Amino acid sequence: MSEPMVICPNCGVEFMKSTADLCGGVCRRCVGGRVCDKDVDIPLQKVGFWYSKDEPELPDPRQLVPFDWNHDEKIRVIQYLRSGRTLFGCWGHSECRFDCGIDTTLMGSADIYDGFWIWPEGLHHYVEVHDVPLPKEFLNHMRACGYNPETSWSKSKGVTDFCGNQYINSYNNWILLAKQFKRRVEQDVAPDR
């Protein structure tokens, strides 16, 4: 079930209603890129997670239109994605969904975060090699933090319980982006890779 979305009256960006309820009706960026002072958890936004039989609503990266990245920003974004903190490790390494031949150990086996966003360790590869787009909210967040995940972390409350349900996470922005960038795929591309 998707969380209801609202439009920020300050900047016009679409974001989750729960964040609006907690942050005086505006998005996190418009409250200074920080978690509000209220003693509540702001959901971590998930990005870069792919379609599976268990989560069929997520995008298949081969169905996304390649993004026309600005070269300098692309380098900064890749560095940001590589520099987040490890939230938790997973069993085994991920494989590139494009079957490009990259060693699975280079794709990683952990979920990374910056206090606001969570992504798989290998997301940098999809941006660097396959020009996969990222949500504008995530890009704006990186820009506001000077492309430094530690700056983002210092503005967040952090995650206190890595093993339980103390943090909330959401795919909302990621699913919306995938719908915007989805392209028609050839019949020879299997949807469950």
N, C-alpha and C positions, 0 to 999 in steps of 0.2 A: 504494500500500500504506500503510495507516494504522499509525502507531506505537502500540505497546501503551500502555494507560493504567493508572494505579494511583491509589489513594486516599491522600491525605495523612493520616497518623495523628494529626496535631495539629489540623487544621481541617476535615477531611472532604472537601476539594475534590478533584475528579478532575484529574489532570495527567499529563504524559508520563513514562513509565518512565525514559527517558534522563536526565531532570532528577532523578528520584529517585536514580538510580545515582550522579549527580555531587554531589548535595546532601545526602547522608546519609539518604536515604529520605523527606525532606519537600519540600514545594513551595517555590518561590522566595519566596513571601510569608512563609512561616514561617522562612526563613533571613534575614529582615530586608529582603526585597525586593531583594536584591543577588545578583549572580552569585557562585557559590561561589569559594573561594580557589584551587581547583585550576585548572591551566593548560589549560582546555578551553573550547570554545564551547557556550553554552547556546542552544538554538534560538530564533530570533525567532519569535514567534507571529503568524501572519497573521490579519487580521480585515478584513471589509468588502470582500472580493473576491467577484465575482459569477460566476454560471454562464456558461459559454461552451462551444462545441463542443470546445475543447481541454481544458477542466476541467469536465466535466459533474457532478462530485460537489459542486460549490459551489452555494450557494443562489441562487435567483432572489428578489430583494428583494420582489417583489410577492406572493410566497408566504409571507412572514413576517407573523405577527400583529403589528400595531402595539403598541409597548410603552407602558405608562402611566408616562411619565417624571415624576419630581418636578421641578417647574419650575426650582428653584434648581440642582439637580444637572445638569439638562439643559444649562443655560447654561454651567456649569463644564466639562462633558464636551465641548461644542461648541468652547469655547475651547482645551481640551487638544488636540483633534483638529486644530485650525488651527495649533497652536504647535509641533508636532513638527519634527524636522530632516528635510531632504530626503535620502533615501537615494540615489535616482537618478531622472532624468527619463525619460519615455516619449515615443514618437512620437505626436503628436496629442493632442487632449483627449478626455476621457471624456464620455459622454452619460448623463444620468439614465435609469435603467432604467424609471422610472415615466412617462417622456415628459411631464414636467410643464411643459416649456417653458423651463427654466433655460438660459441661455447656456452652451455647452460650455466656454468659457474660465473660467467660474466653478467648473466641476467639476474643473479642474486636469489636469495631465499628469504627475504625479510620484507616487512612493511615499514615504511619510513614516514616520518611526519615532522611538522614544524610547529605544532601546537594548535593549528587551525585546520590543516589539510593533511590527509594520509594518502600515500601512494605506494605501489610496489617498487621494490628496489631497482628493477630493470626499466622503469618508465623512461629514464634518460635515453636509453637505446632507441626507443620508439620515436622520440623527438629527434635525436641526432641522426639516425639512419633512415627512418621511414617518414619523417616530417608529420607525425601525428599531431593534430591540434590539441590544445588544452583550453579549458573554459576561461573566458575573459576575466571572470572573478578571481580565478587562481593567478592569472598573469598580473592582474591589477594588484593583488595581494603581494606578489613577489616584488613588483615595482615599488610599492609603498614601503617595503622592508629593505630596499636597496639591494635586492637579490641576495639577501643574507638570511638563511634560516634561523640563525641565532637571534637576530633582531626580532623575527616573528615569535620565536620561543619566549623571549623576554616579555612580550606583550600578552602572552597567553597565560592561562591558569595551569597549563600542563595537564597531563593525564596521570592520575594518581594510582590507578589499579590496572596493570597491564593484563591481568588474567581474568578479570571479571567484567561486569557490565557497567563499570563506573563511568566509562566514556560512551557517548552516543555518536554514531556515525551515519552519514547519509550519502547516497549516490545521486541525489537530486540534480545537482549541477552537471554531473558527468553524463547522466542519461539525457538531459536537455541538450547538451552539446552534441552528443552522438546523433540525435535526431536532426540537428541542423547540418551536420557534416556528412551524413550518410549518403552513399552513392549506390547506384545499381551495380551489383557484383556479377561477374561471369558465372555461369552454371558450374564450372569446374572447381569453384572455391567451396570447399566443405565448410559448413557453418560451425562445426564443433571442434575446431583445432585450437 
